[in-house]
Amino acid sequence: MIPTKTLNEDFHVYEWPDGIIIRLEKLQEERTGLKAKAKYVATLPSKKIRQLLSGNINLDSAETRTKHANKLNKKWPEVSADDWEERLMFVSEESEEHFYQGGTEVIDLSQVEPDLEASPSLLDPFITKSGITLIYADSSAGKSMFVLAAALSVATGLDLLDAKPEQTGNVLYLDYEDTKDTLAERASALLAGQHVYEFPSDKFFYASMEKAIKHQEGFIRGKIRDHEIKLVVIDSLSLAAGDPTEVNNVHSVITACRRLRTPVVLIHHLSNEAVKEVKAKNKRPYGTTFSRAWARKLWLIEKESTLSGPIIRLTNTKVNNGMEDPDLVFSLNITNNARHHMIEAHYSKRSLLDFAEARNDNQNQSEYESAESAKTEGGETMPTVRDEISDYLQRASQPKTCKQITDELNEWRGGDDILSEEAVRVEVKRGEQKDLFEVKHTEQINGKTLKFWGIREMEAVT
């Protein structure tokens, strides 16, 4: 008799026509051979299931197979000890072959025709359709809220910043940081922000996590099968892995995620060194560089606070296929009730200039406070960024681009309090509005129009 087989990463099940079922779980290779937890059951004439035996088995050990066969024969004499041992031999051979080959099919690549019309994104451009999308940011930058909005878009088909999912499907949110109440409140507020006031059932599933992902693979894959999950979110990598500076810890999470065979979004934190970087492209996730290397797409979130609410910039710092996506800027508008619970939240598109102005305003506020402090202590008044630009352009022998101005001022500052090119560009534009600076000439270089700035020449008063 040949049994029917169900073989996957979490369990192997063999069911014979006479009602005998052998189930192997937690297969793992050890020094003495391939071991598993075995459960043996028999189907009674009444269709009820009777458990015969349960225990660990070494599939490579003939002695262990014989012991199990003799015990099973005593429990279920309808099957002889020799027949039990023959069945165990069959199970061992089949399970070992599947375990070590992993069910991997070797394919002639010349027979694979790429679908060049298909989108590589599950939610374009935010979430890739295959592999891992890593979204990272400093604390309180809004990464969990944004990822939740993206996951809701996949689950419901609602837009996110004019983007619609390529396909909708159920979402599994594995949470190491918040609570189900917090996630439910935020999700309901995001839905309300799009005029959806009833949370759709059986589309968004939540699990509060404590153990490392490597110990929860079977549980997660089971939920993916049970609920037909199309996207998994893990918040966050640091807690799912343990110490993310250890390569083995990060490797275990990445390997587990790849074995899910489902798109995964990993939320992660910014390294301490990255906080000091000026350019977004130079900012790296916390921990070993392998977290960056193994992800297929990386997004950095940066937030600037304004009186009207936060302005957020999303920068694509890595993509495996194609060109990096342009920066995206948006604001998050939140409405709270009298008890400070979030009841509505909505993302709105903004411009790069809005973000640059918000960042520059925050820098100016810091400079203003420093200047006031210096005055109080009897020190000299600190120059503003605009003052520095004006002084530099007056000394310069010819007009300069914003990048040239930025580089010269940063060199003059000696590496302290580094300016961004965006901040200089905004201050130059504001100075133009106040008749301080003007464009002296433009040049076309590599298809781009570069503006060369100088001090505005005031007309003589007669």
Secondary structure as UniProt FT lines:
FT   STRAND          4..7
FT   STRAND          11..15
FT   TURN            17..18
FT   STRAND          20..30
FT   TURN            31..32
FT   STRAND          33..43
FT   TURN            45..46
FT   STRAND          49..58
FT   TURN            59..60
FT   HELIX           62..75
FT   TURN            77..78
FT   HELIX           81..101
FT   TURN            102..103
FT   HELIX           109..111
FT   TURN            116..117
FT   STRAND          121..123
FT   TURN            124..126
FT   STRAND          127..128
FT   STRAND          132..137
FT   TURN            139..140
FT   HELIX           143..156
FT   TURN            161..162
FT   STRAND          170..175
FT   HELIX           180..192
FT   TURN            193..195
FT   TURN            201..202
FT   STRAND          204..208
FT   HELIX           213..215
FT   HELIX           217..227
FT   STRAND          229..235
FT   HELIX           237..241
FT   TURN            244..245
FT   HELIX           247..259
FT   TURN            260..261
FT   STRAND          264..270
FT   HELIX           272..275
FT   HELIX           280..282
FT   HELIX           290..294
FT   STRAND          297..306
FT   TURN            307..308
FT   STRAND          309..319
FT   STRAND          328..336
FT   TURN            338..339
FT   STRAND          342..350
FT   HELIX           352..376
FT   TURN            377..378
FT   HELIX           385..395
FT   HELIX           402..413
FT   TURN            414..415
FT   HELIX           421..433
FT   TURN            434..435
FT   STRAND          437..445
FT   TURN            446..447
FT   STRAND          448..455
//
